[in-house]
């Protein structure tokens, strides 16, 4: 879905100019993300589906949220719950594979809080 400038401006303001997922202030290069994912390149291109999109019914303005590039690229085509599970496993992955993280942990510079992953949009109501 190609957004107009007006639609992009409205979408950017939906959460006060912040990423719907992490809550960081959006920079100049933010993304419009499908909260319920659409999958591009997974469906056959036809007259009815000219872009090869699976779940075309989800390609709507109502299903878009503003996202920082980092969150959008990491979320990829995961559902919110799949991505939440992936994020929740990040500390264990870092502890297993990153010697830098293990050193920082030993010196008390980082800690595993076992916090539940809560997205910004779950804490804050969007603006009308």
C-alpha positions, 0 to 999 in steps of 0.5 A, spaced: 500 500 500 502 506 497 501 512 503 500 519 501 504 524 505 497 526 509 496 519 511 504 518 513 503 524 517 497 522 520 500 515 521 507 518 524 502 522 529 498 516 531 503 514 538 506 522 538 511 521 533 514 514 537 515 507 535 509 503 536 513 497 539 519 500 542 516 507 544 523 511 541 522 517 538 521 516 530 527 519 526 526 521 519 527 514 516 521 511 520 517 505 517 509 504 516 509 497 519 503 492 518 501 490 525 498 483 522 503 481 517 503 481 510 507 476 506 510 479 500 513 474 494 510 468 497 503 468 493 503 468 486 502 474 482 495 475 478 491 480 476 487 480 483 494 480 487 498 484 482 504 484 488 504 477 490 502 479 497 499 473 502 494 476 506 492 482 502 486 483 506 491 486 511 494 491 507 490 496 509 491 503 513 488 500 519 493 495 520 499 500 519 503 503 525 509 507 525 515 503 527 522 505 527 527 501 522 530 497 527 523 494 530 520 493 523 526 490 520 527 485 526 519 484 527 519 482 519 513 477 518 513 475 525 506 475 528 506 480 535 506 474 539 512 470 535 516 477 535 514 477 543 517 470 544 523 472 540 525 478 544 524 475 550 529 469 548 534 475 547 537 475 554 539 467 553 541 468 546 546 474 548 548 470 554 550 464 550 553 467 544 556 474 546 562 474 550 561 482 551 555 481 554 557 476 559 563 480 561 558 486 562 553 482 566 559 479 570 561 487 572 554 489 573 553 493 567 547 489 564 542 485 568 537 480 566 531 483 569 526 477 566 521 483 564 515 481 560 515 484 553 510 490 553 510 494 546 509 501 547 502 501 543 500 496 549 501 502 554 499 508 550 492 509 547 493 512 540 491 519 538 485 519 534 
